[in-house]
Amino acid sequence: MASYTVGDACRTRRPVINEIRIRLPALSANESVARAVVAAFCAAADPTATELADIKCAVSEAVTNCIVHAYREGTGDILLTARLLQDRLLCIEIRDRGCGIPDLGQAREPLYTTDAAGERSGMGFTVMESFCDGVRVSSTVGKGTTVTLCKRLRGRSTRT
Amino acid sequence: MIHKQPPSEETLCRQTEDGVLCVRLCGEIDHHRAATLRRTIDDAICRCHPTELRLDMSGIAFMDSSGLGLIMGRRALMDKLGGELIVVHPAPAARRMLQLAGMERIVRIEP
């Protein structure tokens, strides 16, 4: 298994305040469903509009990767787990059992894509890393990929 | 299953007399919706053969990197036709993605 971690937020261990798990068929119509579910889940933490936009974008990229790349030869399920940890740390795990990523370093490169014909921009991991405080990716070829997105929520009630 | 697009997310294409094709994009742009938008815009381009394609993105409420692919694909098509693509009035949701990708170096953005 290959993996990489960007940012320190994914390494933080804190008590879990709340958690949801959903299983979605890897259909493009479910990209908006995943965004809506995560937005509803983290609403209790009172995120700012920018924080919410960041989270929705990052989730959309990770879920789209599952549909476009992981299950490009067929179909399967996407397992999404969202956890709200103590002190407003949001961690979202998006897992597939697809083809895996043979070269994580290459996949992270801005503008790199294996689906140029599908007009993919190759900016998926760049968006995730830019809009989150931590991203962890672990992948095994032939078995699947898990992406963990972590975001510290300052929240509207604590904003100065 | 019939999935009817809400009126607020309809894509409006309008051609002016001077060869400009104006396309107003509204609502959300993700990988799922980008496929439909691509067909709608490309059909209009094939019908009108515009010298300029103006993508009005003032009504975009959400956009991920699929929107960048949509813009780059239309730019490539307009290049082939000898025309120009201009992104007009991008809403904050679109602008943040354009800025992240440095799209201002690739396409004209007004304002």
Interface residues (C-beta under 8 A of the other chain):
Chain A: S28 A29 E31 S32 R35 A53 K56 C57 S60 E61 T64 I67 V68 P110 G118 E119 R120 S121 M123 G124 T126 V127 S130
Chain B: H3 E28 D30 H31 H32 A34 A35 R38 F62 D64 S65 S66 L68 G69 L70 M72 G73 A93 R96 M97 L100 A101
